[in-house]
Amino acid sequence: MALRKDTAHAVLMQFSQLFQMELFPRLEREVGEWSKPAQLLSKAIAMTQLHRFIHKQFLGRPQDDRRALVTAFLAKAIYNFATTRQLLERLH
C-alpha cells in the first residue's frame, strides 16, 4: 500500500524534526558542533537505509565492505569530493 503524499511528507517532516531537536543537540554535546554536510550525511544515511539494498552474495566483496563503499560514495557526493583520495584525506 502506497503512502499518501501528505502522509509521506508528514513522516519526513517528523523525521527531520527529530534530527534537529533531539539527535544533533545530543551529539554536539558529546563531540562538538557538526558541519552542515555532516548533518546532511547522517540524515541521508538514516533516511535512505542503503543497507536494505545490499544483498548477501557469495561472489565479490563481503556485505560489510559493500555497505562501507556505498556510504563512502554517498559521503563523496554530499561533500562534493571529486576523488576518493579527497575523502580519505578528510578522514585522516
N, C-alpha and C positions, 0 to 999 in steps of 0.2 A: 504494500500500500504506500503510495507516494504521499509525502507531506505536502500540505497546502503551502503555498508561497508565504503567506503571512505567518504560518506556524514555523516554517523553517527560519524565516527572518527573526522571529522572536527567540528561537533557540540560539541562534548565532549571537544575538544581542546579549542574552543572558550569559553565554559563554565568555564573550568579550568583557562583560562587566565583572564576572568572576575573576578573570585575569587581572583587570585593572584595580579592583577594590580589595582582593584577597591575596592572590598569589604574589604579584610583583612587590607589594609592600613588605611581605614577609621575607622574600628573597633579598630585597635590598637591605633589610636589617641585618641579614646574615653575611652577605658578600659585597655589599655596596651597590651603588647605582648602576642600573643596566642601561646600555645604549638602546636607541630606538631599533636598530637592526637586530640586536639580541632579543629584544621583546618580540619583534615580529617573527624571528626564527622559532622561538619557543611556542608562540601561538600557532604557527604553521605546522610544526611537528605534532602538536597536540590535536589540532583540528583535522589534519589530513589523515592521520593514522596510517601512514605509509606502510607500516609493518603488516597490515592486513593484506597488502598486495604482493608481499614477498612470500612465495610458497617454498616449502621444503623440496629440494631437488637432490638427486644423488650425484649429478654431474655439476661441475663448476664450483664456484665459491660456496663456503658454508653460509648458512642462513644469517648468522650474526654478522658476517663480513658484508653481505649484501645489504643488511639493514644500515650498517655504518656508511656504506658507499652512497646509498640513497639519501641519507641525512646530510652527508658532506656535499652532495650535488645540490641539495636544497639550500644549504648554507652559502655555497658559491653564488647561487642565483640571487639570494637576498642581500648578500654583502657586495654584489656586483664585482666579484673577482673573475678575471679572465682566465686565470690558470689555477691549477691545484696547488702549485708552488706558493702562490699568494695566500691561499688558505692555510697551508702548513706553516708559513712564516708567521701568520697572525696567531696561530695556536701556540707557537713556541715562544 
